[in-house]
Every structure is written in C-alpha cells, then in structure tokens.
Amino acid sequence: MSIAQNFAEIKNKIHDRAKLIAVSKTQPPEKIQAALDTGHRLYGENRVQEAVSHWAEPRQNYPDLELHLIGPLQTNKAKDAVALFDVIQTIDRESLVDALAKEQEKQKRVLKYFIQINTGDEEQKAGVSFEEFPALLEYARSKNLDVVGLMCIPPVDEDPARHFKTLAEVAKAHGLQELSMGMSGDFEAAIEYGATYVRVGTALFGER
Ligand SMILES: *Cc1c(COP(=O)(O)O)cnc(C)c1O
C-alpha cells in the first residue's frame, strides 16, 4: 500500500470524528513528502531535534502546517520546542511550565498545550499522576499557558479502554475540550471514548 492509500484508509475510518496527527518520527524525508503531497498538514514528532530536521524546511513551504510535540520535553529544549511547534502535548511538571512560559514571552509566540497524564502510573513513562494533575493545571494556567486538553499513552499490556474513559472524565471535570489518545492499534477505541486527536504513525507510514 502507498502512503496516499494509507492516509485515505485511515481517514476513512476516522470519518471526521477526530483530527489525525500523522506521527512522522524516524521517517525519511521522502515519506514525509509523500504525506505532504496527499494534502495532510497535521503532524506529530516525539523528539525536538529530529522534528527540527524534519520540519524546518517544510515550514517555509507549507504555511498551514500544524506541528505537535508528543514526546517528553527537557527544559533545556524548551527554546527550540517553542520556536518550532504549534502545540506541546507533554506538559507534566512545574519546571517545564516555567521554561515554556519564559520562552513564549521571549519569543513572543503563543502555543497551545496539553497535559500528559501517566494513566497507568508507570515508572518509566512521562506524565503527571491523576493526583497531582489538578495542581499542575492550575499552575500552568497561572503562568498563562493555554492548556486545551489532556494526553495519555496507556500501558502496552492493558486494555486501553479504561484509560481512555478515565482521561475523558477528568478532562470533562476540568473543562478541557481536547483529548489526545489512540495510536495505530487503538485509535478507533479512543474515538469511541471521545478522542478529539488520534496519533497514528505505523498505520500511515509503515513499520519504523
Ligand atoms: C510513536 C508514537 C505514536 C504513534 O504510534 P503508532 O503505534 O506507530 O501509531 C503515538 N503517540 C506517541 C506519543 C508516540 O510516541
């Protein structure tokens, strides 16, 4: 299947119920170009440096491009992240809020943000716990970050449905409109539970 066919098939399955973030991490430039050639403009990356190398140039040629950071962010990369991305989905601690607020001010740029919740309480995974989330949301708002939603990556060995459901409930309880959840293997389930953004890599670009 070609990349154009993959995009058509996945978009057909989503059927406008959620926005499709095409996850282009580790993909070669020719595959990214093939995706751009289908007209798709919404992409996700999980590392800042790689995102710069993938997208600095297309940025010049595609003014309607929208780039989301979906991987963990170190504070010392906040500068590059604010310069490149439109949306950062992985806020999970106060020190990162501070770094992003400072960079927005310096660069006179305004981004949108998601808070990542570690719904499975996994030690190796980024994200704030459910317990600490309300305080972090309040803190981010106090620093004028425009937090629009929540993001999660459920544990690989569990049924993701419970995680999607809980994330949706927490977002609703805090007046957050957007939900970034669901990947190649489970985006349809995520949409059933209210995902507004799904993040799909393999099903569009092939195995990494
Ligand atoms: C890589 C990645 C994806 C895409 O995963 P696929 O299974 O290839 O669709 C989605 N979300 C995050 C945070 C990722 O790092």
The ligand as an SDF file (V2000), in Angstrom:
LIG
                    3D

 15 15  0  0  0  0  0  0  0  0999 V2000
    5.1940    6.8770   18.1560 C   0  0  0  0  0  0  0  0  0  0  0  0
    4.0430    7.4450   18.8650 C   0  0  0  0  0  0  0  0  0  0  0  0
    2.7430    7.3060   18.3640 C   0  0  0  0  0  0  0  0  0  0  0  0
    2.4020    6.5320   17.1110 C   0  0  0  0  0  0  0  0  0  0  0  0
    2.4680    5.1740   17.3580 O   0  0  0  0  0  0  0  0  0  0  0  0
    1.9890    4.0890   16.2300 P   0  0  0  0  0  0  0  0  0  0  0  0
    1.7310    2.8750   17.0300 O   0  0  0  0  0  0  0  0  0  0  0  0
    3.1430    3.9580   15.2920 O   0  0  0  0  0  0  0  0  0  0  0  0
    0.7970    4.6170   15.5780 O   0  0  0  0  0  0  0  0  0  0  0  0
    1.7100    7.8950   19.0770 C   0  0  0  0  0  0  0  0  0  0  0  0
    1.9330    8.5850   20.2040 N   0  0  0  0  0  0  0  0  0  0  0  0
    3.1670    8.7510   20.7070 C   0  0  0  0  0  0  0  0  0  0  0  0
    3.3440    9.5330   21.9580 C   0  0  0  0  0  0  0  0  0  0  0  0
    4.2690    8.1950   20.0600 C   0  0  0  0  0  0  0  0  0  0  0  0
    5.4980    8.3550   20.5740 O   0  0  0  0  0  0  0  0  0  0  0  0
  1  2  1  0
  2  3  1  0
  2 14  2  0
  3  4  1  0
  3 10  2  0
  4  5  1  0
  5  6  1  0
  6  7  2  0
  6  8  1  0
  6  9  1  0
 10 11  1  0
 11 12  2  0
 12 13  1  0
 12 14  1  0
 14 15  1  0
M  END
$$$$
